[in-house]
Amino acid sequence: MANQTGKRYYCERCGSEFIVTTGGNGEMTCCGQPVTRR
């Protein structure tokens, strides 16, 4: 999955939110699982 600049991602397990400042290829993970896009 490509991470898009300015998009918000969320960890279902711990509730952390992330905003992508530099887009690119790869998979964002937190707590050992992929994060979901909001």
N, C-alpha and C positions, 0 to 999 in steps of 0.2 A: 504494500500500500504506500502511495506517495503522501507524504505529510505536506499539507498546503499551508503557506504562510498566512497568518491571521486566523486560522481555524482553531477552535477550542476542543480539547479532548478531556475526557473524564475517566477516572478509575472507579469502577463499580465496587471494588473491595474496600478501599480506604477513603474514597470521596475526594481525592486530590484532583484539581483541575490544572490543565496546562494550556498555554497559548503558544502556538508555533511562531517563532520570530525569524527562523531561517528554514525554508522548506527543503525537502529532499526525499530521496528514496529510503525505505526501511520501515520498520515497525516500531512504534512507541509502546513500551511496556511499563507497568508499575505493579508492584506486589506479585511479580512473576506471571502476569497475564497481560494480554493486549488491552490498551485503553480504547474507549469508544468515542466517536466524534459526536459532539453536541450540535 
